[in-house]
Amino acid sequence: MAQQPEKKLEMYELEHCPYCIKVRNTLKEMGIEYVSHSVPANRADRTEVEKISGQQFVPVLIDPNTDTMIADDDDKAIEYLQKTYG
């Protein structure tokens, strides 16, 4: 079981996005609770994601414990999770 972060992580994601699913599965396998923010399928409607990350792609993983944000890079997000909480 992974070390639990003090504050819950957040992830902006699409339900059927394969990159989001990889990060979601890693969080689940590690037993890390997080807050999920579903985003619109239409990129033009992803104003909240763009406001937070400066771009419209998902997944966007936010860790308030380390002030870290990883946008549109599932492999980097998984590496971060394993290194930080594994």
PyMOL Python script that loads the backbone (N, CA, C, O; Angstrom):
from pymol import cmd

cmd.read_pdbstr("""\
ATOM      1  N   MET A   1       0.847  -1.188   0.000  1.00  0.00           N
ATOM      2  CA  MET A   1       0.000   0.000   0.000  1.00  0.00           C
ATOM      3  C   MET A   1       0.889   1.247   0.000  1.00  0.00           C
ATOM      4  O   MET A   1       1.896   1.310   0.705  1.00  0.00           O
ATOM      5  N   ALA A   2       0.505   2.203  -0.781  1.00  0.00           N
ATOM      6  CA  ALA A   2       1.281   3.438  -0.923  1.00  0.00           C
ATOM      7  C   ALA A   2       1.086   4.355   0.281  1.00  0.00           C
ATOM      8  O   ALA A   2       0.104   4.259   1.017  1.00  0.00           O
ATOM      9  N   GLN A   3       2.038   5.227   0.447  1.00  0.00           N
ATOM     10  CA  GLN A   3       1.920   6.279   1.450  1.00  0.00           C
ATOM     11  C   GLN A   3       0.756   7.177   1.041  1.00  0.00           C
ATOM     12  O   GLN A   3       0.628   7.530  -0.131  1.00  0.00           O
ATOM     13  N   GLN A   4      -0.088   7.548   1.998  1.00  0.00           N
ATOM     14  CA  GLN A   4      -1.242   8.383   1.684  1.00  0.00           C
ATOM     15  C   GLN A   4      -0.885   9.863   1.799  1.00  0.00           C
ATOM     16  O   GLN A   4      -0.301  10.289   2.795  1.00  0.00           O
ATOM     17  N   PRO A   5      -1.234  10.641   0.783  1.00  0.00           N
ATOM     18  CA  PRO A   5      -1.005  12.086   0.868  1.00  0.00           C
ATOM     19  C   PRO A   5      -1.911  12.716   1.922  1.00  0.00           C
ATOM     20  O   PRO A   5      -3.019  12.237   2.166  1.00  0.00           O
ATOM     21  N   GLU A   6      -1.437  13.782   2.537  1.00  0.00           N
ATOM     22  CA  GLU A   6      -2.227  14.474   3.554  1.00  0.00           C
ATOM     23  C   GLU A   6      -3.500  15.069   2.938  1.00  0.00           C
ATOM     24  O   GLU A   6      -4.599  14.887   3.461  1.00  0.00           O
ATOM     25  N   LYS A   7      -3.334  15.776   1.829  1.00  0.00           N
ATOM     26  CA  LYS A   7      -4.481  16.343   1.103  1.00  0.00           C
ATOM     27  C   LYS A   7      -4.736  15.481  -0.126  1.00  0.00           C
ATOM     28  O   LYS A   7      -3.798  14.968  -0.736  1.00  0.00           O
ATOM     29  N   LYS A   8      -6.007  15.323  -0.487  1.00  0.00           N
ATOM     30  CA  LYS A   8      -6.347  14.505  -1.655  1.00  0.00           C
ATOM     31  C   LYS A   8      -5.814  15.130  -2.938  1.00  0.00           C
ATOM     32  O   LYS A   8      -5.855  16.346  -3.126  1.00  0.00           O
ATOM     33  N   LEU A   9      -5.317  14.268  -3.809  1.00  0.00           N
ATOM     34  CA  LEU A   9      -4.906  14.702  -5.137  1.00  0.00           C
ATOM     35  C   LEU A   9      -6.155  14.994  -5.956  1.00  0.00           C
ATOM     36  O   LEU A   9      -7.253  14.579  -5.586  1.00  0.00           O
ATOM     37  N   GLU A  10      -5.992  15.700  -7.057  1.00  0.00           N
ATOM     38  CA  GLU A  10      -7.100  15.989  -7.965  1.00  0.00           C
ATOM     39  C   GLU A  10      -6.689  15.586  -9.370  1.00  0.00           C
ATOM     40  O   GLU A  10      -5.527  15.715  -9.758  1.00  0.00           O
ATOM     41  N   MET A  11      -7.669  15.092 -10.129  1.00  0.00           N
ATOM     42  CA  MET A  11      -7.386  14.763 -11.521  1.00  0.00           C
ATOM     43  C   MET A  11      -8.543  15.212 -12.401  1.00  0.00           C
ATOM     44  O   MET A  11      -9.705  14.887 -12.155  1.00  0.00           O
ATOM     45  N   TYR A  12      -8.193  15.964 -13.427  1.00  0.00           N
ATOM     46  CA  TYR A  12      -9.146  16.353 -14.465  1.00  0.00           C
ATOM     47  C   TYR A  12      -9.041  15.295 -15.542  1.00  0.00           C
ATOM     48  O   TYR A  12      -7.956  15.016 -16.052  1.00  0.00           O
ATOM     49  N   GLU A  13     -10.193  14.699 -15.887  1.00  0.00           N
ATOM     50  CA  GLU A  13     -10.154  13.528 -16.751  1.00  0.00           C
ATOM     51  C   GLU A  13     -11.440  13.332 -17.542  1.00  0.00           C
ATOM     52  O   GLU A  13     -12.489  13.905 -17.245  1.00  0.00           O
ATOM     53  N   LEU A  14     -11.302  12.491 -18.567  1.00  0.00           N
ATOM     54  CA  LEU A  14     -12.444  11.984 -19.331  1.00  0.00           C
ATOM     55  C   LEU A  14     -12.598  10.512 -18.981  1.00  0.00           C
ATOM     56  O   LEU A  14     -11.603   9.801 -18.836  1.00  0.00           O
ATOM     57  N   GLU A  15     -13.820  10.054 -18.845  1.00  0.00           N
ATOM     58  CA  GLU A  15     -14.071   8.677 -18.415  1.00  0.00           C
ATOM     59  C   GLU A  15     -13.412   7.638 -19.315  1.00  0.00           C
ATOM     60  O   GLU A  15     -12.834   6.672 -18.817  1.00  0.00           O
ATOM     61  N   HIS A  16     -13.488   7.821 -20.635  1.00  0.00           N
ATOM     62  CA  HIS A  16     -12.997   6.802 -21.566  1.00  0.00           C
ATOM     63  C   HIS A  16     -11.638   7.129 -22.187  1.00  0.00           C
ATOM     64  O   HIS A  16     -11.205   6.440 -23.111  1.00  0.00           O
ATOM     65  N   CYS A  17     -10.975   8.148 -21.703  1.00  0.00           N
ATOM     66  CA  CYS A  17      -9.645   8.523 -22.202  1.00  0.00           C
ATOM     67  C   CYS A  17      -8.627   7.468 -21.759  1.00  0.00           C
ATOM     68  O   CYS A  17      -8.479   7.233 -20.560  1.00  0.00           O
ATOM     69  N   PRO A  18      -7.920   6.822 -22.704  1.00  0.00           N
ATOM     70  CA  PRO A  18      -6.981   5.757 -22.321  1.00  0.00           C
ATOM     71  C   PRO A  18      -5.834   6.254 -21.436  1.00  0.00           C
ATOM     72  O   PRO A  18      -5.342   5.506 -20.591  1.00  0.00           O
ATOM     73  N   TYR A  19      -5.411   7.489 -21.619  1.00  0.00           N
ATOM     74  CA  TYR A  19      -4.334   8.047 -20.803  1.00  0.00           C
ATOM     75  C   TYR A  19      -4.823   8.313 -19.377  1.00  0.00           C
ATOM     76  O   TYR A  19      -4.099   8.093 -18.406  1.00  0.00           O
ATOM     77  N   CYS A  20      -6.059   8.789 -19.275  1.00  0.00           N
ATOM     78  CA  CYS A  20      -6.670   9.017 -17.961  1.00  0.00           C
ATOM     79  C   CYS A  20      -6.868   7.692 -17.232  1.00  0.00           C
ATOM     80  O   CYS A  20      -6.640   7.598 -16.026  1.00  0.00           O
ATOM     81  N   ILE A  21      -7.289   6.677 -17.966  1.00  0.00           N
ATOM     82  CA  ILE A  21      -7.525   5.353 -17.377  1.00  0.00           C
ATOM     83  C   ILE A  21      -6.224   4.806 -16.782  1.00  0.00           C
ATOM     84  O   ILE A  21      -6.241   4.220 -15.699  1.00  0.00           O
ATOM     85  N   LYS A  22      -5.102   4.990 -17.479  1.00  0.00           N
ATOM     86  CA  LYS A  22      -3.809   4.518 -16.956  1.00  0.00           C
ATOM     87  C   LYS A  22      -3.477   5.174 -15.618  1.00  0.00           C
ATOM     88  O   LYS A  22      -3.051   4.500 -14.680  1.00  0.00           O
ATOM     89  N   VAL A  23      -3.671   6.477 -15.532  1.00  0.00           N
ATOM     90  CA  VAL A  23      -3.372   7.189 -14.287  1.00  0.00           C
ATOM     91  C   VAL A  23      -4.380   6.787 -13.212  1.00  0.00           C
ATOM     92  O   VAL A  23      -4.005   6.546 -12.065  1.00  0.00           O
ATOM     93  N   ARG A  24      -5.647   6.715 -13.581  1.00  0.00           N
ATOM     94  CA  ARG A  24      -6.703   6.314 -12.642  1.00  0.00           C
ATOM     95  C   ARG A  24      -6.410   4.923 -12.073  1.00  0.00           C
ATOM     96  O   ARG A  24      -6.539   4.705 -10.868  1.00  0.00           O
ATOM     97  N   ASN A  25      -6.016   3.987 -12.934  1.00  0.00           N
ATOM     98  CA  ASN A  25      -5.708   2.628 -12.479  1.00  0.00           C
ATOM     99  C   ASN A  25      -4.505   2.613 -11.536  1.00  0.00           C
ATOM    100  O   ASN A  25      -4.482   1.852 -10.568  1.00  0.00           O
ATOM    101  N   THR A  26      -3.520   3.442 -11.817  1.00  0.00           N
ATOM    102  CA  THR A  26      -2.351   3.529 -10.929  1.00  0.00           C
ATOM    103  C   THR A  26      -2.760   4.061  -9.564  1.00  0.00           C
ATOM    104  O   THR A  26      -2.341   3.529  -8.536  1.00  0.00           O
ATOM    105  N   LEU A  27      -3.574   5.105  -9.551  1.00  0.00           N
ATOM    106  CA  LEU A  27      -4.067   5.640  -8.278  1.00  0.00           C
ATOM    107  C   LEU A  27      -4.820   4.558  -7.504  1.00  0.00           C
ATOM    108  O   LEU A  27      -4.639   4.407  -6.295  1.00  0.00           O
ATOM    109  N   LYS A  28      -5.661   3.815  -8.206  1.00  0.00           N
ATOM    110  CA  LYS A  28      -6.451   2.753  -7.571  1.00  0.00           C
ATOM    111  C   LYS A  28      -5.541   1.650  -7.035  1.00  0.00           C
ATOM    112  O   LYS A  28      -5.702   1.210  -5.897  1.00  0.00           O
ATOM    113  N   GLU A  29      -4.587   1.205  -7.850  1.00  0.00           N
ATOM    114  CA  GLU A  29      -3.652   0.149  -7.435  1.00  0.00           C
ATOM    115  C   GLU A  29      -2.834   0.574  -6.220  1.00  0.00           C
ATOM    116  O   GLU A  29      -2.515  -0.247  -5.359  1.00  0.00           O
ATOM    117  N   MET A  30      -2.498   1.859  -6.155  1.00  0.00           N
ATOM    118  CA  MET A  30      -1.707   2.370  -5.038  1.00  0.00           C
ATOM    119  C   MET A  30      -2.576   2.694  -3.827  1.00  0.00           C
ATOM    120  O   MET A  30      -2.058   2.973  -2.745  1.00  0.00           O
ATOM    121  N   GLY A  31      -3.896   2.660  -4.005  1.00  0.00           N
ATOM    122  CA  GLY A  31      -4.809   2.950  -2.906  1.00  0.00           C
ATOM    123  C   GLY A  31      -4.860   4.418  -2.536  1.00  0.00           C
ATOM    124  O   GLY A  31      -5.174   4.764  -1.398  1.00  0.00           O
ATOM    125  N   ILE A  32      -4.554   5.283  -3.490  1.00  0.00           N
ATOM    126  CA  ILE A  32      -4.545   6.726  -3.240  1.00  0.00           C
ATOM    127  C   ILE A  32      -5.903   7.310  -3.613  1.00  0.00           C
ATOM    128  O   ILE A  32      -6.352   7.202  -4.754  1.00  0.00           O
ATOM    129  N   GLU A  33      -6.542   7.929  -2.631  1.00  0.00           N
ATOM    130  CA  GLU A  33      -7.819   8.591  -2.888  1.00  0.00           C
ATOM    131  C   GLU A  33      -7.555   9.920  -3.582  1.00  0.00           C
ATOM    132  O   GLU A  33      -6.559  10.593  -3.318  1.00  0.00           O
ATOM    133  N   TYR A  34      -8.475  10.281  -4.479  1.00  0.00           N
ATOM    134  CA  TYR A  34      -8.317  11.542  -5.198  1.00  0.00           C
ATOM    135  C   TYR A  34      -9.688  12.088  -5.560  1.00  0.00           C
ATOM    136  O   TYR A  34     -10.687  11.369  -5.529  1.00  0.00           O
ATOM    137  N   VAL A  35      -9.719  13.346  -5.897  1.00  0.00           N
ATOM    138  CA  VAL A  35     -10.945  14.000  -6.345  1.00  0.00           C
ATOM    139  C   VAL A  35     -10.923  14.014  -7.865  1.00  0.00           C
ATOM    140  O   VAL A  35      -9.980  14.512  -8.480  1.00  0.00           O
ATOM    141  N   SER A  36     -11.966  13.464  -8.460  1.00  0.00           N
ATOM    142  CA  SER A  36     -12.066  13.402  -9.920  1.00  0.00           C
ATOM    143  C   SER A  36     -12.916  14.557 -10.430  1.00  0.00           C
ATOM    144  O   SER A  36     -14.002  14.826  -9.917  1.00  0.00           O
ATOM    145  N   HIS A  37     -12.401  15.228 -11.442  1.00  0.00           N
ATOM    146  CA  HIS A  37     -13.145  16.288 -12.111  1.00  0.00           C
ATOM    147  C   HIS A  37     -13.364  15.839 -13.552  1.00  0.00           C
ATOM    148  O   HIS A  37     -12.420  15.791 -14.340  1.00  0.00           O
ATOM    149  N   SER A  38     -14.599  15.514 -13.895  1.00  0.00           N
ATOM    150  CA  SER A  38     -14.913  15.134 -15.278  1.00  0.00           C
ATOM    151  C   SER A  38     -14.920  16.384 -16.138  1.00  0.00           C
ATOM    152  O   SER A  38     -15.450  17.423 -15.746  1.00  0.00           O
ATOM    153  N   VAL A  39     -14.326  16.270 -17.313  1.00  0.00           N
ATOM    154  CA  VAL A  39     -14.266  17.412 -18.222  1.00  0.00           C
ATOM    155  C   VAL A  39     -15.100  17.124 -19.460  1.00  0.00           C
ATOM    156  O   VAL A  39     -15.335  15.960 -19.787  1.00  0.00           O
ATOM    157  N   PRO A  40     -15.551  18.161 -20.154  1.00  0.00           N
ATOM    158  CA  PRO A  40     -16.329  17.951 -21.379  1.00  0.00           C
ATOM    159  C   PRO A  40     -15.496  17.263 -22.459  1.00  0.00           C
ATOM    160  O   PRO A  40     -14.286  17.466 -22.552  1.00  0.00           O
ATOM    161  N   ALA A  41     -16.157  16.455 -23.262  1.00  0.00           N
ATOM    162  CA  ALA A  41     -15.477  15.761 -24.362  1.00  0.00           C
ATOM    163  C   ALA A  41     -14.944  16.754 -25.398  1.00  0.00           C
ATOM    164  O   ALA A  41     -13.876  16.543 -25.974  1.00  0.00           O
ATOM    165  N   ASN A  42     -15.682  17.823 -25.629  1.00  0.00           N
ATOM    166  CA  ASN A  42     -15.282  18.846 -26.596  1.00  0.00           C
ATOM    167  C   ASN A  42     -14.182  19.719 -25.989  1.00  0.00           C
ATOM    168  O   ASN A  42     -14.402  20.400 -24.988  1.00  0.00           O
ATOM    169  N   ARG A  43     -13.010  19.693 -26.596  1.00  0.00           N
ATOM    170  CA  ARG A  43     -11.876  20.460 -26.058  1.00  0.00           C
ATOM    171  C   ARG A  43     -12.188  21.942 -25.899  1.00  0.00           C
ATOM    172  O   ARG A  43     -11.732  22.572 -24.945  1.00  0.00           O
ATOM    173  N   ALA A  44     -12.946  22.492 -26.806  1.00  0.00           N
ATOM    174  CA  ALA A  44     -13.257  23.926 -26.750  1.00  0.00           C
ATOM    175  C   ALA A  44     -14.036  24.286 -25.484  1.00  0.00           C
ATOM    176  O   ALA A  44     -14.035  25.441 -25.058  1.00  0.00           O
ATOM    177  N   ASP A  45     -14.701  23.295 -24.886  1.00  0.00           N
ATOM    178  CA  ASP A  45     -15.493  23.538 -23.675  1.00  0.00           C
ATOM    179  C   ASP A  45     -14.712  23.289 -22.385  1.00  0.00           C
ATOM    180  O   ASP A  45     -15.275  23.389 -21.295  1.00  0.00           O
ATOM    181  N   ARG A  46     -13.446  22.971 -22.496  1.00  0.00           N
ATOM    182  CA  ARG A  46     -12.642  22.656 -21.308  1.00  0.00           C
ATOM    183  C   ARG A  46     -11.993  23.911 -20.729  1.00  0.00           C
ATOM    184  O   ARG A  46     -10.775  23.975 -20.559  1.00  0.00           O
ATOM    185  N   THR A  47     -12.810  24.884 -20.435  1.00  0.00           N
ATOM    186  CA  THR A  47     -12.291  26.164 -19.952  1.00  0.00           C
ATOM    187  C   THR A  47     -11.636  26.028 -18.579  1.00  0.00           C
ATOM    188  O   THR A  47     -10.639  26.696 -18.305  1.00  0.00           O
ATOM    189  N   GLU A  48     -12.179  25.179 -17.718  1.00  0.00           N
ATOM    190  CA  GLU A  48     -11.602  25.009 -16.381  1.00  0.00           C
ATOM    191  C   GLU A  48     -10.210  24.378 -16.469  1.00  0.00           C
ATOM    192  O   GLU A  48      -9.287  24.800 -15.772  1.00  0.00           O
ATOM    193  N   VAL A  49     -10.063  23.369 -17.327  1.00  0.00           N
ATOM    194  CA  VAL A  49      -8.760  22.722 -17.514  1.00  0.00           C
ATOM    195  C   VAL A  49      -7.750  23.731 -18.060  1.00  0.00           C
ATOM    196  O   VAL A  49      -6.607  23.786 -17.605  1.00  0.00           O
ATOM    197  N   GLU A  50      -8.178  24.520 -19.030  1.00  0.00           N
ATOM    198  CA  GLU A  50      -7.280  25.509 -19.626  1.00  0.00           C
ATOM    199  C   GLU A  50      -6.874  26.571 -18.601  1.00  0.00           C
ATOM    200  O   GLU A  50      -5.722  27.004 -18.570  1.00  0.00           O
ATOM    201  N   LYS A  51      -7.821  26.983 -17.771  1.00  0.00           N
ATOM    202  CA  LYS A  51      -7.536  27.987 -16.746  1.00  0.00           C
ATOM    203  C   LYS A  51      -6.494  27.464 -15.753  1.00  0.00           C
ATOM    204  O   LYS A  51      -5.612  28.209 -15.324  1.00  0.00           O
ATOM    205  N   ILE A  52      -6.599  26.193 -15.392  1.00  0.00           N
ATOM    206  CA  ILE A  52      -5.707  25.599 -14.400  1.00  0.00           C
ATOM    207  C   ILE A  52      -4.343  25.238 -14.980  1.00  0.00           C
ATOM    208  O   ILE A  52      -3.311  25.468 -14.348  1.00  0.00           O
ATOM    209  N   SER A  53      -4.346  24.664 -16.202  1.00  0.00           N
ATOM    210  CA  SER A  53      -3.101  24.097 -16.731  1.00  0.00           C
ATOM    211  C   SER A  53      -2.533  24.819 -17.953  1.00  0.00           C
ATOM    212  O   SER A  53      -1.420  24.518 -18.387  1.00  0.00           O
ATOM    213  N   GLY A  54      -3.284  25.764 -18.507  1.00  0.00           N
ATOM    214  CA  GLY A  54      -2.799  26.480 -19.681  1.00  0.00           C
ATOM    215  C   GLY A  54      -2.966  25.720 -20.986  1.00  0.00           C
ATOM    216  O   GLY A  54      -2.466  26.152 -22.025  1.00  0.00           O
ATOM    217  N   GLN A  55      -3.660  24.599 -20.942  1.00  0.00           N
ATOM    218  CA  GLN A  55      -3.910  23.798 -22.145  1.00  0.00           C
ATOM    219  C   GLN A  55      -5.219  23.017 -21.944  1.00  0.00           C
ATOM    220  O   GLN A  55      -5.811  23.077 -20.867  1.00  0.00           O
ATOM    221  N   GLN A  56      -5.670  22.290 -22.967  1.00  0.00           N
ATOM    222  CA  GLN A  56      -6.991  21.658 -22.912  1.00  0.00           C
ATOM    223  C   GLN A  56      -6.957  20.136 -22.854  1.00  0.00           C
ATOM    224  O   GLN A  56      -8.010  19.500 -22.916  1.00  0.00           O
ATOM    225  N   PHE A  57      -5.788  19.543 -22.737  1.00  0.00           N
ATOM    226  CA  PHE A  57      -5.689  18.084 -22.789  1.00  0.00           C
ATOM    227  C   PHE A  57      -5.728  17.469 -21.394  1.00  0.00           C
ATOM    228  O   PHE A  57      -5.390  18.117 -20.403  1.00  0.00           O
ATOM    229  N   VAL A  58      -6.144  16.214 -21.337  1.00  0.00           N
ATOM    230  CA  VAL A  58      -6.203  15.466 -20.088  1.00  0.00           C
ATOM    231  C   VAL A  58      -5.389  14.189 -20.244  1.00  0.00           C
ATOM    232  O   VAL A  58      -5.161  13.736 -21.366  1.00  0.00           O
ATOM    233  N   PRO A  59      -4.955  13.613 -19.153  1.00  0.00           N
ATOM    234  CA  PRO A  59      -5.258  13.953 -17.765  1.00  0.00           C
ATOM    235  C   PRO A  59      -4.418  15.128 -17.253  1.00  0.00           C
ATOM    236  O   PRO A  59      -3.331  15.413 -17.755  1.00  0.00           O
ATOM    237  N   VAL A  60      -4.961  15.788 -16.245  1.00  0.00           N
ATOM    238  CA  VAL A  60      -4.219  16.789 -15.492  1.00  0.00           C
ATOM    239  C   VAL A  60      -4.256  16.327 -14.037  1.00  0.00           C
ATOM    240  O   VAL A  60      -5.324  16.239 -13.431  1.00  0.00           O
ATOM    241  N   LEU A  61      -3.093  16.036 -13.491  1.00  0.00           N
ATOM    242  CA  LEU A  61      -2.974  15.578 -12.110  1.00  0.00           C
ATOM    243  C   LEU A  61      -2.424  16.714 -11.270  1.00  0.00           C
ATOM    244  O   LEU A  61      -1.409  17.320 -11.616  1.00  0.00           O
ATOM    245  N   ILE A  62      -3.101  17.001 -10.162  1.00  0.00           N
ATOM    246  CA  ILE A  62      -2.678  18.076  -9.270  1.00  0.00           C
ATOM    247  C   ILE A  62      -2.448  17.490  -7.884  1.00  0.00           C
ATOM    248  O   ILE A  62      -3.306  16.801  -7.333  1.00  0.00           O
ATOM    249  N   ASP A  63      -1.271  17.777  -7.330  1.00  0.00           N
ATOM    250  CA  ASP A  63      -0.945  17.350  -5.974  1.00  0.00           C
ATOM    251  C   ASP A  63      -0.745  18.594  -5.119  1.00  0.00           C
ATOM    252  O   ASP A  63       0.296  19.244  -5.204  1.00  0.00           O
ATOM    253  N   PRO A  64      -1.748  18.935  -4.285  1.00  0.00           N
ATOM    254  CA  PRO A  64      -1.631  20.129  -3.448  1.00  0.00           C
ATOM    255  C   PRO A  64      -0.599  19.972  -2.330  1.00  0.00           C
ATOM    256  O   PRO A  64      -0.203  20.957  -1.707  1.00  0.00           O
ATOM    257  N   ASN A  65      -0.168  18.748  -2.077  1.00  0.00           N
ATOM    258  CA  ASN A  65       0.814  18.493  -1.026  1.00  0.00           C
ATOM    259  C   ASN A  65       2.216  18.945  -1.425  1.00  0.00           C
ATOM    260  O   ASN A  65       3.027  19.308  -0.573  1.00  0.00           O
ATOM    261  N   THR A  66       2.490  18.921  -2.721  1.00  0.00           N
ATOM    262  CA  THR A  66       3.822  19.295  -3.213  1.00  0.00           C
ATOM    263  C   THR A  66       3.764  20.433  -4.228  1.00  0.00           C
ATOM    264  O   THR A  66       4.771  20.776  -4.847  1.00  0.00           O
ATOM    265  N   ASP A  67       2.572  21.018  -4.393  1.00  0.00           N
ATOM    266  CA  ASP A  67       2.364  22.078  -5.393  1.00  0.00           C
ATOM    267  C   ASP A  67       2.821  21.629  -6.775  1.00  0.00           C
ATOM    268  O   ASP A  67       3.493  22.370  -7.493  1.00  0.00           O
ATOM    269  N   THR A  68       2.445  20.395  -7.140  1.00  0.00           N
ATOM    270  CA  THR A  68       2.831  19.815  -8.422  1.00  0.00           C
ATOM    271  C   THR A  68       1.615  19.675  -9.319  1.00  0.00           C
ATOM    272  O   THR A  68       0.541  19.274  -8.872  1.00  0.00           O
ATOM    273  N   MET A  69       1.795  20.014 -10.600  1.00  0.00           N
ATOM    274  CA  MET A  69       0.757  19.781 -11.598  1.00  0.00           C
ATOM    275  C   MET A  69       1.421  19.124 -12.801  1.00  0.00           C
ATOM    276  O   MET A  69       2.442  19.593 -13.305  1.00  0.00           O
ATOM    277  N   ILE A  70       0.818  18.033 -13.244  1.00  0.00           N
ATOM    278  CA  ILE A  70       1.317  17.340 -14.431  1.00  0.00           C
ATOM    279  C   ILE A  70       0.174  17.301 -15.428  1.00  0.00           C
ATOM    280  O   ILE A  70      -0.884  16.735 -15.149  1.00  0.00           O
ATOM    281  N   ALA A  71       0.388  17.904 -16.593  1.00  0.00           N
ATOM    282  CA  ALA A  71      -0.672  18.022 -17.591  1.00  0.00           C
ATOM    283  C   ALA A  71      -0.339  17.227 -18.844  1.00  0.00           C
ATOM    284  O   ALA A  71       0.764  17.322 -19.383  1.00  0.00           O
ATOM    285  N   ASP A  72      -1.309  16.442 -19.298  1.00  0.00           N
ATOM    286  CA  ASP A  72      -1.242  15.755 -20.589  1.00  0.00           C
ATOM    287  C   ASP A  72      -0.005  14.870 -20.742  1.00  0.00           C
ATOM    288  O   ASP A  72       0.605  14.829 -21.811  1.00  0.00           O
ATOM    289  N   ASP A  73       0.365  14.164 -19.669  1.00  0.00           N
ATOM    290  CA  ASP A  73       1.500  13.236 -19.751  1.00  0.00           C
ATOM    291  C   ASP A  73       1.277  12.116 -18.742  1.00  0.00           C
ATOM    292  O   ASP A  73       1.716  12.199 -17.594  1.00  0.00           O
ATOM    293  N   ASP A  74       0.589  11.069 -19.189  1.00  0.00           N
ATOM    294  CA  ASP A  74       0.234   9.978 -18.285  1.00  0.00           C
ATOM    295  C   ASP A  74       1.463   9.278 -17.719  1.00  0.00           C
ATOM    296  O   ASP A  74       1.485   8.941 -16.535  1.00  0.00           O
ATOM    297  N   ASP A  75       2.479   9.054 -18.533  1.00  0.00           N
ATOM    298  CA  ASP A  75       3.682   8.374 -18.049  1.00  0.00           C
ATOM    299  C   ASP A  75       4.386   9.194 -16.966  1.00  0.00           C
ATOM    300  O   ASP A  75       4.849   8.645 -15.965  1.00  0.00           O
ATOM    301  N   LYS A  76       4.460  10.490 -17.170  1.00  0.00           N
ATOM    302  CA  LYS A  76       5.092  11.366 -16.177  1.00  0.00           C
ATOM    303  C   LYS A  76       4.272  11.385 -14.885  1.00  0.00           C
ATOM    304  O   LYS A  76       4.838  11.405 -13.792  1.00  0.00           O
ATOM    305  N   ALA A  77       2.937  11.380 -15.006  1.00  0.00           N
ATOM    306  CA  ALA A  77       2.064  11.367 -13.829  1.00  0.00           C
ATOM    307  C   ALA A  77       2.256  10.077 -13.031  1.00  0.00           C
ATOM    308  O   ALA A  77       2.344  10.107 -11.803  1.00  0.00           O
ATOM    309  N   ILE A  78       2.321   8.948 -13.734  1.00  0.00           N
ATOM    310  CA  ILE A  78       2.502   7.656 -13.068  1.00  0.00           C
ATOM    311  C   ILE A  78       3.876   7.591 -12.398  1.00  0.00           C
ATOM    312  O   ILE A  78       3.998   7.127 -11.265  1.00  0.00           O
ATOM    313  N   GLU A  79       4.894   8.054 -13.095  1.00  0.00           N
ATOM    314  CA  GLU A  79       6.247   8.086 -12.519  1.00  0.00           C
ATOM    315  C   GLU A  79       6.272   8.946 -11.258  1.00  0.00           C
ATOM    316  O   GLU A  79       6.885   8.575 -10.256  1.00  0.00           O
ATOM    317  N   TYR A  80       5.604  10.094 -11.317  1.00  0.00           N
ATOM    318  CA  TYR A  80       5.528  10.986 -10.160  1.00  0.00           C
ATOM    319  C   TYR A  80       4.851  10.287  -8.983  1.00  0.00           C
ATOM    320  O   TYR A  80       5.347  10.338  -7.857  1.00  0.00           O
ATOM    321  N   LEU A  81       3.719   9.635  -9.242  1.00  0.00           N
ATOM    322  CA  LEU A  81       2.986   8.949  -8.173  1.00  0.00           C
ATOM    323  C   LEU A  81       3.843   7.868  -7.523  1.00  0.00           C
ATOM    324  O   LEU A  81       3.888   7.758  -6.298  1.00  0.00           O
ATOM    325  N   GLN A  82       4.513   7.080  -8.337  1.00  0.00           N
ATOM    326  CA  GLN A  82       5.338   5.989  -7.809  1.00  0.00           C
ATOM    327  C   GLN A  82       6.530   6.519  -7.018  1.00  0.00           C
ATOM    328  O   GLN A  82       6.883   5.973  -5.973  1.00  0.00           O
ATOM    329  N   LYS A  83       7.138   7.575  -7.517  1.00  0.00           N
ATOM    330  CA  LYS A  83       8.304   8.156  -6.850  1.00  0.00           C
ATOM    331  C   LYS A  83       7.908   8.859  -5.548  1.00  0.00           C
ATOM    332  O   LYS A  83       8.623   8.777  -4.549  1.00  0.00           O
ATOM    333  N   THR A  84       6.767   9.548  -5.567  1.00  0.00           N
ATOM    334  CA  THR A  84       6.356  10.351  -4.423  1.00  0.00           C
ATOM    335  C   THR A  84       5.632   9.539  -3.353  1.00  0.00           C
ATOM    336  O   THR A  84       5.833   9.767  -2.160  1.00  0.00           O
ATOM    337  N   TYR A  85       4.795   8.596  -3.770  1.00  0.00           N
ATOM    338  CA  TYR A  85       3.950   7.881  -2.808  1.00  0.00           C
ATOM    339  C   TYR A  85       4.152   6.370  -2.796  1.00  0.00           C
ATOM    340  O   TYR A  85       3.551   5.675  -1.977  1.00  0.00           O
ATOM    341  N   GLY A  86       4.989   5.852  -3.693  1.00  0.00           N
ATOM    342  CA  GLY A  86       5.171   4.408  -3.812  1.00  0.00           C
ATOM    343  C   GLY A  86       6.013   3.799  -2.716  1.00  0.00           C
ATOM    344  O   GLY A  86       6.236   2.588  -2.710  1.00  0.00           O
TER     345      GLY A  86
END
""", "prot")
cmd.dss("prot")
cmd.show_as("cartoon", "prot")
cmd.util.cbc("prot")
cmd.orient("prot")
